[in-house]
């Protein structure tokens, strides 16, 4: 592995690893390289089995370090990205028929439908479990899938410890997959039409918004954070509470999306929509503070980065939810819900109580359907009392 040591060292430096981490990782690589030579394994032949065997052999002479498996897998992943090690997906003889179909379906969603990477991974997981349940280890025969098999699968899996949204994702992904199969002529019947719907009631729930006092307390507390991670989290909380951005929209923000001269922020929303939003003074000030004194040097163009090496953009919306969860605990706020979306709900409720119309709220939150905004009318109790019909007869 000697020819790849210097390029990998440059990669570690670009990722922002410290000198101590660099020496630990390169020492591990040198030991792994020596073990590969003793076992007569070339670099291109490395598999996860070799990684596990090396770590077991190394544990006989050294005390195992907790981060060694992760450090070793990071090296092999880098070698795969460089094309030195063959990717498991490239070995067609080792890839099952189910996985080949799932990979083709993922490519169709990406190229033909333009779905977000997180949505593609989510749908692919549901379809992988569906095909495995029907076919097991056998080669899948899509043309042989019947309507009764589809409905039986949903009856078995949708109600089992699933919320309404989770069960809805199952049927949505199945309809999408059957449209793909019909488009590629793998099936001749419209199986998407036979996928049953999951029982749910529109407008049944009330938006779970954080109380206004708690929002003010959270933002006031985060204003005192002066560490790099604290400056980042404060800016994220302001984007959630003042502009009502979704977690995924914050993750996808790039440096070019901030127009400092005009005071605009370009938001990449659902359905590949781009919407410019005015940048309030306090939000712009928090962003500038993070970019100047908190954001580590990195080649990534994402606005918000990890606070520890490897420095890269935040991975998904769950990272934003975890930031909000930690901020709520740090501020000492007792909340039943700790997700990031409650700040978006809180903004809508506050706008409603200030007298703004549902149309104006929908424009601010970038809703594509009026139904998405209409549910906030249920939190306006004073307005509901004015239009409520009197109870017939005597009150029970």
N, C-alpha and C positions, 0 to 999 in steps of 0.2 A: 504493500500500500504506500510505499515511499513516494512514488511519482504524484500521488494525490494529496500528500500531506500539506504542501505549501498552498495549493489552491483552496484547500479546506480551511487552512489557517486564515487566509484572506476573507473567506466567507464568515468565519467566526468573528473577525474584527468588524466586518460590516454589520453584523447582527448586534454588536455592542457588548459582547462578553468581556468580562474583566480579565486582567492578566492571570489571576489565580485560576479562574475557570478555564482559560486557554491552556495552561500547563496541565491541569488535571485531565482535560479531554485529549490532548495530544499524547500524554503518557498512556492513557487507555488505548488509543489507536495503535501506538507502537507495540504494546503487548499483544493486541489482537493480530497485528500484522505478523509478529514473530510466531504466534500460535498457528496462523494460517500456513506459514512456511513449513512448520513442523508437520502439519497434517496434509501438506501438498494440495492445498486448496487455492485456486487462483481467485483473483478479486471478482471476476465475472461469474464465478460459481457460488458466491456467498448467498446463503438462505437464512431464514430465521432459525433453522435448526443449528446452523453453525454458530450463530450468536449465543444461543442457549448453552451449547456444548462448551464454548469458550468461557462463559461466565461460571459454569460448574467447575471447570478445570482451574480457573483462577481462584475460586473460593477455597481450594485446598491449600493454597499458599498465602493468600491475603484475606484480611477481613473484608467481607463484601460491603460495598458502599451503596447506599440506597439509590443514588441517581445513576449508577453505572448502566443498568439496562436501557434507560431512556437516552443516555449519552451515546451508547453504542447504536441504538436504533436510529438516532439522528444522523449518524455517519452513513449508515447504509441507505437511508432515505435520500441523503444528498447524492450518494453515488448513483442511485436510481434516476434521480433528476438529471444527472449528467450523462446518463445513458451507459454508464459503466456496468451496472448490474441490470439484468433484464427484469422488467416489472412483472409481477404475477399476472397482471391483466394481459401482458403480451404473449404469455405462454398459452396458446389456444388449446394445446393438448391437456392442460391441467385445469382449464376453466370449464365449469359445468354448463350444461345447456341452459339452465335457469339463469345463471349469471350472464351468459352471452345475450339472452333476450333482454334482461334488465339493463345491461349496458347500452344495447341498441335503443331501448325505450328512453333512457336518460339522454342519449344524443338527440333523439327526436324532440324531447321536451326543450332541450337547450337551443337547437337550431331552428325548429319549425314553430315552436310555441313561445320561445323567448322567456321562459320562466326563470325565476331567481334560483341561484345555486342551492339555497336552503330548501326551497320548495321541491326542487328536483331530488335532493337527497331524501326528503321526507316521503315523497310519493314512491320512490324506488324501494324504500324499506318496506312499505306496505305491500307492494307488488311482489317483492322477493319472498315475503312470508306467505302470500297467497299462493304463488306457484309452487313453493316448497310443500305447502299443506296439501295441494292437489296431486303433485307428481312425486314428491319425495326425492330420492336419488335418481329416478328415471328421467329420461329426456322428455321435456314438456311437449305435448301435442296440443297446441292452442285450438286447432280446428275441432278437437273432440270435447272441448269444454261446453257443458250444457247450462241452460238457465237454472235448472234445479241445483246444480253444484254451486252456482254463484249465490243463490238465495240461502242455501244451507250454510255456506261459509259465513255469510253475514250474520245469520241467526246465532251461530256458535261464537263468533268473535266480537261483534259490535256491542252487545250488552254487557260483556264480561269486564267488570271493573273499569268501564269507560265512561268518560263524561260525554255530553252531547257533542261537543266540538271534536273530540277524539274519534267518536263513532262516525261523525260526518266526514272526517278526513279519510276514513276507510272507503266509504262509498264514492267519494269524489275521486280518489286515486284509481279505483276500479273503473269508473266511467272513463277517465282519461286513458287508462291503459287499453281498454277495449276499442276506443276510438283510434288509438295508435295501431292496434292489431288489425282493425278493419282497413285502415289507410294502407298498411303494408300487405294486405291480402292474406294475412295469416288466418283470419276467420271470414266466413261468408255471411254470417248473421249479425244483426245489430245487438250485441250483448250489452252494450251500454244502456239500452232502453229497458233491459230487464233487471238492472240493479235496483233493488228497493231503496226507498228513502228511509232515513232515520227519523223517528217521531220527534218533533220539536215544535215549539210555539214561538212565532215571531213576536218580538217586543215583550217577551215574558220576564226578562231580567232587568234589573236596575243597574245602571253604570256604577261601578265601585270607585268612587272618587275619594281621594284623600281630602280631609277637611281643610278648609282654607287656612286656619290657624296653624295646622301642622305643616302645610306647605311653606308658610312664611318662616316658621321655626327651622325647617330643614334648610332653606336657602340661607338664612342668617347664620346658621351653624357652619354650613359649607364655605361661607365667605371667609372664615378664619383659617381655613386650611392653606398652608403655605408650602407643603411638600410638592414635588412634581406630580405625584399621583393625586394629591388633594386638589391642585389647580385643575387637573384634567376632570376630576369628578365634579367639581363645582361648575365648570363649563357645561358638562353633560346635563346636570340637574337643571340648569337654566334653560337649555334647549328643550328639555322635556316640559318644564313648567311654564315657560313664557311663550314658546312657539308651538307647543303641542306636537313635537316631532315623535314619530314612532322609533322604537329601538333600532330597527333595521335601517332606517333613514340616517340615524346618527352614525352607525357603523360604516355606512357607505359614503359618508362625507369625505371629500378630498380637498386639498389645499386650493385648487382652482375653483372650487365652488364658492369661495368667499370673495366677494367683490368689495374691497375696502373703500374704493373711491366713491361708489354709489350707495354703500351701506346695504347690500343685498346678499342673501344666502340662497344658493340654488339647491333645492331639495329633490332628491331622486326618490319618488314615491312608488306606489303600486302601479303595475301595468306599464313600467318604464316611462312614467310621466315625470317631467321635470317642471318644477314650480318655483319661481323666485319669491322669496319672502323678505320683508324688511327686517333688518338686523337691529333690534333694540340696543340702546347704549350699554346697558349693563351686560347683555349677552356678548356684545362685541368686545367689551373691556375684559371679560373673563376669557374669551377665546384668545385675545392678544396676549394676556398674561400667561396663559398656558403655552402658546406657541413660542413666546420669548424666553420664559424661565422654567418651563416644565417639560416640554416635548423633547425627547432625546433625538440626537442626530441619526437620521435613517434615510435610506433610499426610497422608502415607501412614501407615496403621495397621500395616504390616508391622514385625516386630521388627527384622529385619536389613536394612539399606539399603546401597546402593552407597556407597563411600568417596569418590567424586568426583561432581561435578554432571554430569547432573541427578540429584538425590537421589531415589531410588525404591527399591522392594523389589527384592531379587535376582531375576534373570530366571528361572532354571531350576536344575535339579539340577547342571548342568555348572558353574555358578558355585561351588557348594559343593565339587565335585571339584577345581576349580582352586585354591581356598583350601587344601585339604588338600595338594595337590601342592606348592604354594609353602611350606607349613609344614614338610613333610618335607625339602625342600631346605634350608630355613633352619636346621633342626635338625641337618643333616649326617647324616641317616639314609639308608643305602643300602637301597633297596627296589625290588623288581622291579615291584610294583604300587603305584600312587600314588592310587588312587581312594578315595572316602569310605566305601564299603561295607565295606572291610577293617576299619575300627574297629568296626562293628556285629558282624562276625564275631569280632573279638578279644574283645568283651564276652561273646558266647555261649560261646566256648572257655574263657574265664576262669571263668565261672559253672559250666561243666561240671566243670572241674578242682577247684572248691571243693566239689563234691559235690551241687550242685543237680540236680534231675531234669529230664528233657527237657520235661515238662509245665510246670514253673516257668519254664524258659527260653523256651518258646513263648509263655507269658503275658506275659513281660517284653518280648519282641520283637514281640508283637501279631501272631503268625502265625495265619492263618485256617485252615491245614491242618496236621495233625501231620506230614505228609511234609516240610514245609519245615523243621521242627525236627529231624527224625530224622537228617538228613544230618550233624549235628554229632557224632553218635555215632562217626563214622569218625575223628575227631581224638583220641578218648580211647584211646590206644594201650594203656595199662595195662589198661583194661577189656576191650579186644578180645583181649588175650593170655589173659585169664582164661577166655574162652569159646571160644577158637580150638581146633579139632580138631587132634590130632597128625597130622603128615605121615605118610602110609602108606608103610611100608617105610623104606629108607635115604634120607637126604637126597642129592640129586644133587651 
